[in-house]
Amino acid sequence: MAKNKTVETRDSVAAFVAAIKDEKKRNDFSAVIDLITKTTKMDPKMWGTAIVGFGMYHYKYDSGREGEAALLSIAARANALTFYLGATFDKREELLLKLGKHKVDGGCVHIQKLEDIDTGILMKMVKNSIANKKKLHPDK
C-alpha cells in the first residue's frame, strides 16, 4: 500500500511563512493562520513542505487505504492562497456566494488577496468544513 506524501512534520510554520518571498502574500497567509487558529483553537502544523494544516482525522477507504489528514489545510501557492475545505459541507454554495472574489476548483477555494473576501464568511466555511470532516470521520 502506498504511503501518503503529505504527512504532518515537525517543520516550523513560522519559518515556512517567513520564507514566502512576496510580502503581501506572506502577510495575508500569516493573518489567515492567525484567524484560523483563533477560530478553531487548533495550532497550525506543517504538512509536507508547503501546506499548513489544522487538526487531524483518521480516514479509511473501502479499498483498505487509510491514514491521517489535516482537518483543514491551507497553502500559499504562486497565484493564490489555497484553502482545502472539501467539496461538501453545510451551506457551502450559500457561503461561497457571499465570500467575495475567489475561484473554486473541486474542494479548494483560491483567493488572491485577503481584502478581496469577507473573512467572517471564510471562517464560517472553515468551521463548517471541519464539522463535516469530523462527522464523516468520527474519532473511535
KAMOHU-V59049 format. One record per backbone hydrogen bond with DSSP energy under -1.0 kcal/mol. NH is the residue of the N-H (numbers start at 0). CO is the residue of the C=O. E is the energy in kcal/mol with one decimal. If there is no record, write none. Layout:
# KAMOHU-V59049
NH_CO_E / NH_CO_E
This chain:
# KAMOHU-V59049
8_45_-2.9 / 15_11_-1.9 / 16_12_-2.8 / 17_13_-2.6 / 18_14_-1.3 / 19_16_-1.8 / 25_21_-2.7 / 26_22_-2.7 / 27_23_-2.7 / 28_24_-2.9 / 29_25_-2.4 / 30_26_-2.3 / 31_27_-2.4 / 32_28_-2.4 / 33_29_-2.2 / 34_30_-2.5 / 35_31_-2.8 / 36_32_-2.6 / 37_33_-2.5 / 38_34_-2.6 / 39_35_-3.0 / 40_36_-2.1 / 44_52_-2.4 / 46_50_-3.4 / 47_6_-2.6 / 50_46_-1.0 / 51_73_-2.8 / 52_44_-3.3 / 53_71_-2.5 / 56_68_-2.4 / 58_66_-2.8 / 60_64_-3.2 / 63_60_-2.0 / 66_58_-1.9 / 68_56_-2.1 / 70_53_-1.0 / 71_53_-1.4 / 72_83_-1.0 / 73_51_-2.6 / 74_81_-2.3 / 76_79_-1.9 / 80_110_-3.2 / 81_74_-3.1 / 82_108_-2.7 / 83_72_-3.0 / 84_82_-1.3 / 84_106_-1.7 / 85_106_-2.2 / 91_88_-1.8 / 94_90_-2.7 / 95_91_-2.5 / 96_92_-1.7 / 98_94_-1.0 / 100_115_-1.9 / 102_109_-2.1 / 104_107_-2.4 / 107_104_-2.0 / 108_82_-2.2 / 109_102_-3.2 / 110_80_-2.3 / 115_112_-1.6 / 116_113_-1.6 / 117_98_-2.8 / 121_117_-2.1 / 122_118_-2.3 / 123_119_-1.6 / 124_120_-2.2 / 125_121_-2.4 / 126_122_-2.5 / 127_123_-2.6 / 128_124_-2.6 / 129_125_-2.5 / 130_126_-2.5 / 131_127_-2.1 / 132_128_-2.2 / 133_129_-2.4 / 134_130_-2.0 / 135_131_-2.5 / 136_132_-2.0
